[in-house]
Amino acid sequence: MSVITVIPGDGIGPEVIEQALETLDVLGLDVDIDVLDHINAGTYLRDGAAMTDRDLERIRRSRATLLGAVGDPRLSSPEYARGVLLRLRFELDLYVNYRPVTLWHPRLSPLRDSAGGGLNCLIIRENSEGLYAGVGGRLRADTEHEVAIDAEISTWHGVSRVIDFAFSVARTKVCMVDKSNAVPHGGRLWQRCWRHQVGEHPGIAASHLYVDTAAMALVADPAAFDVIVTNNSYGDILSDLAAELAGGVGTAASVNLNAETGYGVYEPVHGSAPDIAGQGLANPVGAVLSTALMVERLGHRAEADAMRRAVGAAITARRCTPDLGGSLTTKDAGAAIRAELE
């Protein structure tokens, strides 16, 4: 039996995770759920720490983690989110952020010709280095002479392994995105790792774009992309842009993954959305599709594909939440997906 850790988290996280777990239950897989519902902002506000070493050990003993959302408007400091999300990424070495982007129905895209070529690509973001590594500091803080420095970290090991992973999951082609014309030192390293990995994967077409050009190309012809691989900050921006082109972050799934160990933290991209929490408006699609990614990684490809088909059918029939053109509540939208699945 596979043990799955579940962290419902904050805001709409518990609402969408409930629908994801009910959908997972329909599949009848041999899994055991270990819920850590005390990892949330309330615990952090009370105790000063949301995730303990003991919690992390429980997570390590599981096959995967399903995470709802992290974030609370009562907290102005990023330390809580870093103490959960970044601790998981760094301590479990989840160096790949894996973001599939699918346009489930043409009506969801803001592009005029969204029905033309469709949108079905994968954005692979380096997840453990870059600007988000937390290297830097402040001098003369909170004065008129404050100096703030954030250092972008790139290593041969980190860049090479994420590019190699991108090639391993590509169907036809990989586009590497950087800004090496303006960020020369890290840019040269990315370019050197890129050339080496292209040589290691001769059967996959390879291309390169600067990040500003890539952003324009995603809007002009999103169907032209198969796999995009890039650094932490550029990947964060491009994946959200691509999600919006496909109907919004409510449908966006992701996994933070260690490709060697196979461990992943699966989470919808939408965040905690405190403005709609508890109102039944939250879209459960991102959580259900993140669960499908988890099911697939656990070795159940047919069941994962069935979940995706069920999501597509429910959206096509407008049996979904208002953000996707329907009128259902979170619970009813989840039930609609399960009805298609059954």
CORFEN-V408800 format. One record per backbone hydrogen bond with DSSP energy under -0.5 kcal/mol. NH is the residue of the N-H (numbers start at 1). CO is the residue of the C=O. E is the energy in kcal/mol with one decimal. If there is no record, write none. Layout:
NH&CO&E  NH&CO&E
//
This chain:
2&30&-1.9  4&2&-0.5  4&32&-3.2  5&3&-0.5  5&64&-2.7  6&34&-2.6  7&66&-2.8  8&6&-0.5  10&69&-2.2  12&272&-2.3  13&10&-2.7  16&12&-2.3  17&13&-2.5  18&14&-1.8  19&15&-1.2  20&16&-2.1  21&17&-2.8  22&18&-2.0  23&19&-1.9  24&20&-2.4  25&21&-2.2  26&22&-1.1  27&23&-0.8  27&24&-0.9  28&24&-0.5  28&25&-1.1  29&24&-0.6  31&29&-1.8  32&2&-3.1  34&4&-2.9  34&32&-0.5  35&33&-0.6  36&6&-3.3  37&35&-0.6  39&36&-1.3  40&38&-1.4  44&40&-1.8  45&41&-2.9  46&42&-1.8  47&43&-3.3  48&44&-2.3  49&43&-0.5  52&50&-0.5  56&52&-2.1  57&53&-2.0  58&54&-1.9  59&55&-2.2  60&56&-2.6  61&57&-1.6  62&59&-1.4  63&3&-3.3  64&3&-0.8  65&264&-2.2  66&5&-3.0  67&65&-0.6  67&266&-3.3  68&7&-2.8  69&8&-0.7  75&72&-1.9  76&74&-0.6  80&77&-0.6  82&78&-2.5  83&79&-2.1  84&80&-1.0  84&81&-0.7  85&81&-2.3  86&81&-0.8  87&82&-1.4  88&84&-2.1  89&85&-2.3  90&86&-2.8  91&87&-2.7  92&88&-1.8  93&90&-0.5  94&89&-2.6  95&93&-1.8  96&257&-2.3  97&95&-0.5  97&125&-2.3  98&96&-0.6  98&255&-2.9  99&97&-0.6  99&123&-2.3  100&98&-0.5  101&121&-3.1  103&119&-2.3  104&102&-0.9  104&246&-0.6  108&105&-2.1  109&106&-1.3  114&111&-1.1  116&113&-1.7  117&113&-0.5  118&114&-0.7  121&101&-1.8  122&226&-2.3  123&99&-2.5  124&122&-0.6  124&228&-3.6  125&97&-2.6  125&123&-0.6  126&230&-2.4  127&95&-2.3  130&153&-3.5  132&129&-0.7  133&130&-1.1  134&131&-0.7  136&134&-0.6  137&149&-2.0  139&147&-2.9  143&140&-1.1  146&143&-1.3  147&139&-2.5  149&137&-2.8  151&135&-3.4  153&130&-1.2  153&151&-0.6  159&155&-2.8  160&156&-2.4  161&157&-2.0  162&158&-1.4  163&159&-2.0  164&160&-2.5  165&161&-2.0  166&162&-2.0  167&163&-2.0  168&164&-1.7  169&165&-1.3  169&166&-0.5  170&166&-0.7  170&167&-0.6  174&205&-2.5  175&227&-2.9  176&174&-0.5  176&207&-2.7  177&229&-2.4  178&209&-1.6  182&179&-1.9  183&179&-2.5  184&182&-0.6  187&183&-1.7  188&184&-2.2  189&185&-1.6  190&186&-2.7  191&187&-2.6  192&188&-2.4  193&189&-2.7  194&190&-2.5  195&191&-2.4  196&192&-1.9  197&193&-2.4  198&194&-2.6  199&195&-1.8  200&196&-1.1  201&197&-0.9  201&198&-0.8  204&201&-1.4  205&172&-1.9  207&174&-2.0  209&176&-2.2  211&178&-2.1  214&210&-2.6  215&211&-2.1  216&212&-1.7  217&213&-2.6  218&214&-2.3  219&215&-1.3  220&216&-2.6  221&217&-2.9  224&221&-1.9  225&222&-1.4  227&173&-1.1  228&122&-2.6  229&175&-2.4  230&124&-2.0  235&231&-2.3  236&232&-1.7  237&233&-1.8  238&234&-2.9  239&235&-2.2  240&236&-1.2  241&237&-2.1  242&238&-2.6  243&239&-2.1  244&240&-2.0  245&241&-1.9  246&242&-1.1  247&244&-1.4  248&243&-2.5  251&248&-1.6  252&249&-1.1  253&100&-0.5  255&98&-1.3  256&265&-2.7  257&96&-3.2  257&255&-0.6  258&263&-2.6  259&257&-0.7  262&258&-2.5  265&256&-2.5  266&65&-3.3  266&264&-0.6  267&254&-1.7  268&67&-0.6  269&252&-2.0  270&249&-0.5  271&268&-0.5  276&273&-1.8  277&273&-0.6  279&276&-1.8  281&276&-0.6  284&282&-0.6  286&250&-1.9  288&284&-2.5  289&285&-3.0  290&286&-1.9  291&287&-2.0  292&288&-1.9  293&289&-1.9  294&290&-1.9  295&291&-2.9  296&292&-2.5  297&293&-2.2  298&294&-1.7  299&296&-1.7  300&295&-2.2  301&299&-0.5  304&300&-2.0  305&301&-2.6  306&302&-2.0  307&303&-1.9  308&304&-2.0  309&305&-2.5  310&306&-2.2  311&307&-2.2  312&308&-2.5  313&309&-2.5  314&310&-2.3  315&311&-2.4  316&312&-2.5  317&313&-1.9  318&315&-1.8  319&314&-2.7  320&318&-1.4  324&321&-2.0  325&322&-1.8  326&321&-1.8  327&318&-0.5  328&320&-2.6  330&280&-1.5  333&329&-2.7  334&330&-2.1  335&331&-2.3  336&332&-2.1  337&333&-1.7  338&334&-2.1  339&335&-2.2  340&336&-1.7  341&337&-2.0  342&338&-2.4
//
